[in-house]
Amino acid sequence: MTPIDLRSDTVTKPTPAMRAAMAAAEVGDDVYGDDPTVNALQERIAGMLGFEAALFVPTGTQSNLCALMAHCERGDEYIVGQMAHTYRWEGGGAAVLGSIQPQPLAQQADGTIPLADIEAAIKPDDAHYARSRLLALENTWGGQVLPLPYIEAATALARRRGLATHLDGARLFNAAVATARASGGDPRAHARQIASHFDSVSVCFSKGLGAPVGSALCGSKAFIARAHRVRKMVGGGMRQAGVLAAAALHALDHHIDRLAEDHVHARVLAEGLHGLPGVTVVPPQSNILFVDLAPDKAAGAVERLRAAGVLCNGLARLRLVTHLDVSGADTQRAVSVLRATL
């Protein structure tokens, strides 16, 4: 049988309708600003999230790097979570390419950084210290949705202390869908509300939204002009990129609301594993499920699951991610395989 791939929501393939949109895309040279589909995408995502402008880039890593280098200069620092993607899993790009010092702080279980820790980490204006310039948060973080009151408080603190704010919103729409489930309303409105507290926001199209490539960085016109220069420096200028932007536009039109299905499937996985000896399930808030295994269960678990037809990542903690290529039937089969294997 076809393996059920729960390694990440980045493994999705374009749907037939998305492929048709890509094939029909009107294109031009985006380095000259001539690609109408890229321009339409940038206008759409900026408008959706309440910003003046946006920049289409190949990857979320490049989007975050452009943001950090547009906000900070050499010798500046950004305050970030110890387990945040921009700090831990993006190759140290801000430090290597931007000479920007990260100031990582321990996160709590819900992904938040204690406000007192942020306050204490902001350096005085003194030649002995790097200049504190930016607070970078992430939502969702490990599938956890940052509480809106926390976002409001953390960004207000940053503004009061003269820091800019950036959101790694790779899965921003997952956060918005989860918020809509809890409180009602349109996920798009919730996404805009979350984004309203930040000076810049990065959004990924190639995760839960299911496009094959691409992210967008949103901010003011002046900020995006600086980020555009960084994108050029790091090789992110693309030519007839409208075929990729068309996939992202299709995702914005058709794949936001359906993220709720992925969240349901993650809860089904969690419920199916509940009560297994030596298996502890972290209740999922979106489409990412973590499963902690006792030592006798952990050894070779990923390999045994792969042999049984379920792909996932991890060691003693398994990470299972649902997405649009995992159906309800796939989820039920995955539960059976996981229970039998673990």
Secondary structure, 3 states (H helix, E strand, C coil): CCCEECCCHHHCCCCHHHHHHHHCCCCCCHHHCCCHHHHHHHHHHHHHHCCCEEEEECCHHHHHHHHHHHHCCCCEEEEEECCCHHHHCCCCHHHHHHCCEEEEECCCCCCCCCHHHHHHHCCCCCCCCCEEEEEEEECCECCECCCHHHHHHHHHHHHHCCCEEEEEECCHHHHHHHHHHHHCCCHHHHHHHHHCCCCEEEEECCCCCCCCCCEEEEECHHHHHHHHHHHHHCCCCCCCCHHHHHHHHHHHHHCCCCHHHHHHHHHHHHHHHCCCCCEEEECCCCCEEEEEECHHHHCCHHHHHHHHCEECEECCEEEEECCCCCCHHHHHHHHHHHHHHC
